[in-house]
Amino acid sequence: MKPNRNESERQQTRAEDALFDAVISLRSADECRNFFKDLCTPAELQALVDRWQVVEYLEQGLPYRRIHDLTGVSVTTIGRVARCLTDGSGGYRTAIDRIHPSH
């Protein structure tokens, strides 16, 4: 949350829910692509894409340095993604398990 926002936690949760409801209403990769291109700056979208690539490479067991060489993502960010993958809220794992059910 931005520092000087005048929203309560409840208002913030409702705003997040509205965004997430919009995302889950989308029905194809093209619809998602168009939504995220409208929602995000090119740099923000690239950061999201980069992090998802990092998740996939971590799942393949690639070392951080190799992932950095392949993606250009900093080793610090790769470490952050790795921590979220193992100790985060479970969002990465849910998506991975649904996309690749054999994991």
Secondary structure, DSSP 8 states (H G I E B T S, - for coil): --TT----HHHHHHHHHHHHHHHHH--SHHHHHHHHHHHS-HHHHHHHHHHHHHHHHHHTT--HHHHHHHH---HHHHHHHHHHHHHS-SHHHHHHHHH-TT-
